[in-house]
Protein backbone atom coordinates (compact mmCIF):
# COMPACT_ATOMS: atom_id res chain seq x y z
CA UNK A 1 0.00 0.00 0.00
CA UNK A 2 1.32 3.43 -0.95
CA UNK A 3 -0.16 4.98 2.19
CA UNK A 4 1.66 2.66 4.55
CA UNK A 5 4.99 3.06 2.78
CA UNK A 6 4.78 6.84 2.87
CA UNK A 7 4.04 6.93 6.57
CA UNK A 8 6.88 4.61 7.41
CA UNK A 9 9.26 6.86 5.49
CA UNK A 10 7.93 10.14 6.80
CA UNK A 11 7.09 9.58 10.45
CA UNK A 12 8.55 6.26 11.61
CA UNK A 13 5.98 6.41 14.37
CA UNK A 14 3.63 3.68 15.51
CA UNK A 15 0.62 5.90 16.02
CA UNK A 16 1.14 7.59 12.69
CA UNK A 17 1.12 4.16 11.08
CA UNK A 18 -2.26 3.57 12.68
CA UNK A 19 -3.48 6.75 11.04
CA UNK A 20 -2.34 5.31 7.73
CA UNK A 21 -4.31 2.11 8.32
CA UNK A 22 -7.46 3.96 9.36
CA UNK A 23 -7.14 6.41 6.51
CA UNK A 24 -6.65 3.66 3.97
CA UNK A 25 -9.94 2.14 5.03
CA UNK A 26 -11.86 5.39 5.10
CA UNK A 27 -10.49 7.40 2.20
CA UNK A 28 -11.00 6.70 -1.47
CA UNK A 29 -8.40 4.37 -2.93
CA UNK A 30 -5.64 6.24 -4.70
CA UNK A 31 -3.59 4.83 -7.57
CA UNK A 32 -0.42 6.20 -9.12
CA UNK A 33 -2.25 8.74 -11.20
CA UNK A 34 -0.38 11.63 -12.78
CA UNK A 35 -3.09 14.10 -13.74
CA UNK A 36 -3.37 17.36 -11.82
CA UNK A 37 -7.16 17.14 -11.74
CA UNK A 38 -6.91 13.68 -10.22
CA UNK A 39 -4.34 14.96 -7.70
CA UNK A 40 -6.98 17.51 -6.74
CA UNK A 41 -9.56 14.78 -6.30
CA UNK A 42 -7.12 12.72 -4.27
CA UNK A 43 -6.36 15.52 -1.84
CA UNK A 44 -10.01 16.44 -1.61
CA UNK A 45 -11.05 12.86 -1.04
CA UNK A 46 -9.40 13.21 2.34
CA UNK A 47 -11.65 16.15 3.14
CA UNK A 48 -14.77 14.19 2.25
CA UNK A 49 -14.03 11.41 4.72
CA UNK A 50 -16.47 10.80 7.53
CA UNK A 51 -14.77 13.23 9.93
CA UNK A 52 -16.14 11.89 13.19
CA UNK A 53 -15.83 8.26 12.15
CA UNK A 54 -12.20 8.52 11.02
CA UNK A 55 -10.88 10.69 13.82
CA UNK A 56 -12.93 9.06 16.57
CA UNK A 57 -11.77 5.61 15.46
CA UNK A 58 -8.15 6.71 15.54
CA UNK A 59 -8.66 8.52 18.84
CA UNK A 60 -10.09 5.38 20.44
CA UNK A 61 -7.01 3.41 19.34
CA UNK A 62 -4.57 6.03 20.58
CA UNK A 63 -6.33 6.45 23.95
CA UNK A 64 -5.45 2.81 24.68
CA UNK A 65 -1.79 3.29 23.79
CA UNK A 66 0.96 5.17 25.59
CA UNK A 67 2.59 7.98 23.63
CA UNK A 68 5.97 6.61 22.47
CA UNK A 69 8.96 8.35 24.02
CA UNK A 70 10.39 8.92 20.55
CA UNK A 71 7.33 10.97 19.60
CA UNK A 72 8.81 14.01 21.36
CA UNK A 73 11.97 14.02 19.26
CA UNK A 74 10.27 15.65 16.27
CA UNK A 75 7.34 18.01 16.64
CA UNK A 76 5.41 16.40 13.78
CA UNK A 77 5.52 12.97 15.43
CA UNK A 78 4.15 14.45 18.64
CA UNK A 79 1.58 16.68 16.95
CA UNK A 80 -0.14 14.02 14.85
CA UNK A 81 -0.80 12.10 18.07
CA UNK A 82 -1.81 15.23 19.96
CA UNK A 83 -4.31 16.29 17.28
CA UNK A 84 -6.48 13.19 17.61
CA UNK A 85 -6.29 12.37 21.32
CA UNK A 86 -8.27 14.12 24.03
CA UNK A 87 -6.19 12.35 26.67
CA UNK A 88 -2.88 13.54 25.21
CA UNK A 89 -4.23 17.07 24.86
CA UNK A 90 -5.27 17.14 28.50
CA UNK A 91 -1.82 15.83 29.50
CA UNK A 92 0.19 18.12 27.22
CA UNK A 93 -1.58 21.48 27.63
CA UNK A 94 -0.32 23.79 30.36
CA UNK A 95 -3.53 24.65 32.20
CA UNK A 96 -4.84 27.18 32.87
CA UNK A 97 -4.14 27.81 29.20
CA UNK A 98 -3.48 31.45 28.39
CA UNK A 99 -5.52 32.95 25.54
CA UNK A 100 -4.59 36.31 24.02
CA UNK A 101 -7.00 38.33 21.90
CA UNK A 102 -7.25 42.06 21.08
CA UNK A 103 -4.88 43.06 23.86
CA UNK A 104 -6.67 41.01 26.52
CA UNK A 105 -5.61 37.86 28.34
CA UNK A 106 -7.99 35.13 29.43
CA UNK A 107 -7.49 31.50 30.38
CA UNK A 108 -9.09 28.11 29.82
CA UNK A 109 -9.27 25.58 32.64
CA UNK A 110 -8.78 21.89 32.01
CA UNK A 111 -12.46 21.00 32.49
CA UNK A 112 -13.49 23.60 29.89
CA UNK A 113 -11.14 22.42 27.16
CA UNK A 114 -12.72 20.91 24.04
CA UNK A 115 -10.59 18.69 21.85
CA UNK A 116 -9.12 20.48 18.83
CA UNK A 117 -8.44 18.33 15.75
CA UNK A 118 -6.71 21.11 13.80
CA UNK A 119 -6.39 20.10 10.13
CA UNK A 120 -6.84 16.34 10.59
CA UNK A 121 -10.41 16.24 9.27
CA UNK A 122 -9.59 18.07 6.05
CA UNK A 123 -6.83 15.64 5.15
CA UNK A 124 -4.10 18.10 4.17
CA UNK A 125 -2.12 21.02 5.52
CA UNK A 126 0.22 23.67 4.18
CA UNK A 127 3.70 24.85 5.06
CA UNK A 128 4.96 28.33 4.16
CA UNK A 129 8.70 28.98 4.34
CA UNK A 130 10.45 32.27 3.59
CA UNK A 131 13.74 30.73 2.52
CA UNK A 132 15.00 27.26 1.60
CA UNK A 133 17.15 26.86 4.74
CA UNK A 134 14.01 26.91 6.93
CA UNK A 135 12.73 23.69 5.37
CA UNK A 136 15.29 21.63 7.30
CA UNK A 137 13.73 22.75 10.60
CA UNK A 138 10.90 20.25 10.06
CA UNK A 139 13.35 17.42 10.80
CA UNK A 140 15.52 19.31 13.30
CA UNK A 141 15.40 17.58 16.71
CA UNK A 142 16.84 20.69 18.42
CA UNK A 143 13.74 22.79 17.65
CA UNK A 144 11.97 23.61 20.92
CA UNK A 145 9.41 26.20 19.84
CA UNK A 146 6.63 25.69 17.25
CA UNK A 147 3.47 27.57 16.31
CA UNK A 148 0.55 25.94 14.50
CA UNK A 149 -1.56 28.50 12.65
CA UNK A 150 -5.05 28.54 11.19
CA UNK A 151 -5.48 31.40 8.72
CA UNK A 152 -9.07 32.19 7.79
CA UNK A 153 -9.06 35.08 5.35
CA UNK A 154 -12.84 35.15 4.93
CA UNK A 155 -13.36 35.58 8.68
CA UNK A 156 -10.29 37.85 8.96
CA UNK A 157 -8.99 35.65 11.75
CA UNK A 158 -5.65 34.00 12.48
CA UNK A 159 -5.45 31.48 15.33
CA UNK A 160 -2.00 30.56 16.65
CA UNK A 161 -1.43 27.60 18.96
CA UNK A 162 2.00 27.88 20.55
CA UNK A 163 4.02 24.85 21.66
CA UNK A 164 7.26 24.58 23.60
CA UNK A 165 9.41 21.57 24.41
CA UNK A 166 9.82 21.55 28.17
CA UNK A 167 12.07 18.98 29.83
CA UNK A 168 12.00 16.96 26.64
CA UNK A 169 8.19 16.98 26.30
CA UNK A 170 6.12 19.04 23.89
CA UNK A 171 3.48 21.22 25.58
CA UNK A 172 0.95 23.78 24.36
CA UNK A 173 1.34 26.92 26.45
CA UNK A 174 -0.91 29.56 24.84
CA UNK A 175 -3.33 30.50 22.07
CA UNK A 176 -3.35 33.82 20.28
CA UNK A 177 -6.03 35.37 18.05
CA UNK A 178 -5.29 38.19 15.64
CA UNK A 179 -6.66 39.71 12.45
CA UNK A 180 -5.14 38.90 9.06
CA UNK A 181 -3.82 42.46 8.79
CA UNK A 182 -1.95 41.95 12.11
CA UNK A 183 -0.40 38.72 10.83
CA UNK A 184 3.31 39.01 10.05
CA UNK A 185 2.87 37.58 6.53
CA UNK A 186 -0.36 39.40 5.67
CA UNK A 187 0.94 40.69 2.34
CA UNK A 188 1.58 37.22 0.95
CA UNK A 189 -1.56 35.67 2.47
CA UNK A 190 -3.77 38.33 0.89
CA UNK A 191 -2.01 37.79 -2.43
CA UNK A 192 -2.40 34.00 -2.23
CA UNK A 193 -6.08 34.23 -1.36
CA UNK A 194 -6.72 36.28 -4.49
CA UNK A 195 -4.42 34.04 -6.54
CA UNK A 196 -6.54 30.95 -5.85
CA UNK A 197 -9.94 32.62 -6.15
CA UNK A 198 -9.48 34.96 -9.13
CA UNK A 199 -8.53 33.09 -12.33
CA UNK A 200 -7.69 36.25 -14.27
CA UNK A 201 -5.43 37.48 -11.47
CA UNK A 202 -3.87 34.03 -11.24
CA UNK A 203 -2.98 34.15 -14.92
CA UNK A 204 -1.40 37.59 -14.50
CA UNK A 205 0.55 36.38 -11.47
CA UNK A 206 2.51 33.71 -13.34
CA UNK A 207 6.13 34.22 -14.28
CA UNK A 208 6.84 34.47 -18.01
CA UNK A 209 8.01 30.87 -17.79
CA UNK A 210 7.01 28.59 -14.90
CA UNK A 211 9.36 25.71 -14.08
CA UNK A 212 7.20 22.59 -13.86
CA UNK A 213 7.71 19.03 -12.67
CA UNK A 214 4.63 16.89 -12.51
CA UNK A 215 2.12 14.68 -14.29
CA UNK A 216 2.02 14.51 -18.06
CA UNK A 217 -1.60 15.31 -19.00
CA UNK A 218 -1.30 13.04 -22.03
CA UNK A 219 0.15 10.00 -20.26
CA UNK A 220 -1.16 8.62 -16.97
CA UNK A 221 2.14 6.93 -16.17
CA UNK A 222 4.63 9.65 -17.05
CA UNK A 223 6.10 12.67 -15.34
CA UNK A 224 7.30 15.66 -17.27
CA UNK A 225 9.89 18.28 -16.39
CA UNK A 226 10.26 21.56 -18.19
CA UNK A 227 8.78 25.01 -18.43
CA UNK A 228 5.26 26.13 -19.20
CA UNK A 229 3.99 29.51 -20.35
CA UNK A 230 0.90 31.22 -18.94
CA UNK A 231 -1.22 30.08 -21.91
CA UNK A 232 -0.54 26.45 -20.92
CA UNK A 233 -1.29 26.96 -17.23
CA UNK A 234 -4.93 25.74 -17.20
CA UNK A 235 -3.76 22.33 -18.44
CA UNK A 236 -1.14 21.88 -15.73
CA UNK A 237 -2.43 23.92 -12.79
CA UNK A 238 -2.48 21.84 -9.58
CA UNK A 239 -5.24 21.95 -7.02
CA UNK A 240 -4.60 24.65 -4.42
CA UNK A 241 -6.53 25.15 -1.17
CA UNK A 242 -8.52 28.29 -0.51
CA UNK A 243 -10.48 29.72 2.38
CA UNK A 244 -8.73 28.27 5.41
CA UNK A 245 -5.00 27.55 5.53
CA UNK A 246 -3.06 25.75 8.22
CA UNK A 247 0.62 26.50 8.63
CA UNK A 248 3.33 25.26 10.98
CA UNK A 249 6.14 27.62 11.98
CA UNK A 250 9.20 25.82 13.33
CA UNK A 251 11.60 27.62 15.67
CA UNK A 252 11.39 30.56 18.04
CA UNK A 253 12.78 33.12 15.60
CA UNK A 254 10.19 34.81 13.34
CA UNK A 255 10.72 34.01 9.69
CA UNK A 256 12.67 36.71 7.87
CA UNK A 257 10.43 38.67 5.54
CA UNK A 258 12.10 37.77 2.25
CA UNK A 259 10.87 38.04 -1.33
CA UNK A 260 10.39 34.28 -1.65
CA UNK A 261 7.73 31.89 -0.38
CA UNK A 262 8.05 28.12 -0.51
CA UNK A 263 4.44 26.96 -0.29
CA UNK A 264 3.90 23.23 0.34
CA UNK A 265 0.56 21.41 0.22
CA UNK A 266 0.83 18.06 2.01
CA UNK A 267 -1.75 15.27 2.02
CA UNK A 268 -1.90 13.59 5.43
CA UNK A 269 -2.90 10.03 4.57
CA UNK A 270 -1.78 9.72 0.96
CA UNK A 271 1.70 11.23 1.15
CA UNK A 272 1.09 13.45 -1.88
CA UNK A 273 2.72 16.86 -1.94
CA UNK A 274 2.64 19.91 -4.19
CA UNK A 275 5.45 22.47 -3.93
CA UNK A 276 4.98 26.03 -5.17
CA UNK A 277 7.64 28.74 -5.27
CA UNK A 278 6.54 32.37 -5.33
CA UNK A 279 8.86 35.35 -5.66
CA UNK A 280 8.12 39.03 -5.24
CA UNK A 281 9.36 41.34 -7.94
CA UNK A 282 8.76 44.97 -7.20
CA UNK A 283 5.31 45.07 -5.64
CA UNK A 284 3.97 41.91 -7.28
CA UNK A 285 4.18 38.24 -6.33
CA UNK A 286 4.75 35.75 -9.15
CA UNK A 287 4.55 31.96 -9.28
CA UNK A 288 7.94 30.73 -10.50
CA UNK A 289 7.99 26.98 -9.91
CA UNK A 290 5.60 24.03 -9.47
CA UNK A 291 6.50 20.50 -8.37
CA UNK A 292 3.70 17.95 -7.92
Secondary structure as GFF3:
##gff-version 3
##sequence-region A 1 292
A	DSSP	alpha_helix	2	10	.	.	.	ID=ss1
A	DSSP	alpha_helix	14	26	.	.	.	ID=ss2
A	DSSP	alpha_helix	36	47	.	.	.	ID=ss3
A	DSSP	alpha_helix	51	63	.	.	.	ID=ss4
A	DSSP	three_ten_helix	69	72	.	.	.	ID=ss5
A	DSSP	alpha_helix	75	82	.	.	.	ID=ss6
A	DSSP	alpha_helix	86	92	.	.	.	ID=ss7
A	DSSP	beta_strand	93	101	.	.	.	ID=ss8
A	DSSP	beta_strand	104	108	.	.	.	ID=ss9
A	DSSP	three_ten_helix	110	112	.	.	.	ID=ss10
A	DSSP	beta_strand	124	129	.	.	.	ID=ss11
A	DSSP	three_ten_helix	132	139	.	.	.	ID=ss12
A	DSSP	beta_strand	145	152	.	.	.	ID=ss13
A	DSSP	beta_strand	157	166	.	.	.	ID=ss14
A	DSSP	beta_strand	169	178	.	.	.	ID=ss15
A	DSSP	three_ten_helix	180	182	.	.	.	ID=ss16
A	DSSP	alpha_helix	186	197	.	.	.	ID=ss17
A	DSSP	alpha_helix	199	204	.	.	.	ID=ss18
A	DSSP	beta_strand	206	216	.	.	.	ID=ss19
A	DSSP	beta_strand	219	228	.	.	.	ID=ss20
A	DSSP	three_ten_helix	230	232	.	.	.	ID=ss21
A	DSSP	alpha_helix	233	236	.	.	.	ID=ss22
A	DSSP	beta_strand	244	250	.	.	.	ID=ss23
A	DSSP	beta_strand	260	267	.	.	.	ID=ss24
A	DSSP	beta_strand	273	281	.	.	.	ID=ss25
A	DSSP	beta_strand	284	291	.	.	.	ID=ss26
###
